[in-house]
Amino acid sequence: MKFLFDFLPIILFFIAFKIPQDPQEGIMLATVVAIVVSVGQVSFSWLKHRKVEKMHLITMGLIVVLGGATLIFQDERFIKWKPTVVNWLFAIVFLGSQFVGNKNIIRRMMDEQVVLPDHVWGKLNYAWAIFFFATGCANLYVAFNFPTETWVNFKLFGILGLTVLFVIGQAMYMSRYIEEEPESTSNNEPEE
């Protein structure tokens, strides 16, 4: 459910873009929808939990600023920068976390669920920083070298697909270092 909540603005952006026939009208409608949904998402979190995740605040701020500029100047280039700015901010945070505190950010997020050697945490964290930087670059390439409709499709399916593949790759890498608990022997099997 949290996954759907996190991706709600992008899913509704995609749906709103597809409603008008004209891509220019579609990007403007989608931008309005993304702003409204993002503000609604943050407001809902605040009203229900009295706290808001930093990611939602950052995303909302960028959508309001870049989306607002898109609407005011009727120029879709502003909103097309949003995924890149978000991804590059995450890359900076992941990279910076290597040098602040005694645990990098990926370790802080997963340390209670997974036990891994220190060097593996470092590699995972660097990999995420590189992934976010590369995804931001990919967004710019698609946004400014292909039609808007292609960018909207890439924004939902391409970035999400790349993220899923990357997470699977990370899980495969981590599985080599996770220690499995010994299986208990049952009464039916002879002990060796």
Buried (B, 14 or more C-beta within 10 A) or exposed (E): EEEEEBBBBBEBBBEBBBEBEEBEEBBBBBBBBBBBBBBEBBEEBEEEEEEBBEEBBBBBEBBBBBBBBBBEEEEBEBBBBBBBBBBBBBBEBBBEBBEEEEBBBBBBEBEEEBEBEEEBBBBBBBBBBBBBBBBBEBBBEBBEEEEBEEBBBBBBEBBBEBEEEBEEEBEEBBEEBEEEEEEEEEEEEEEE
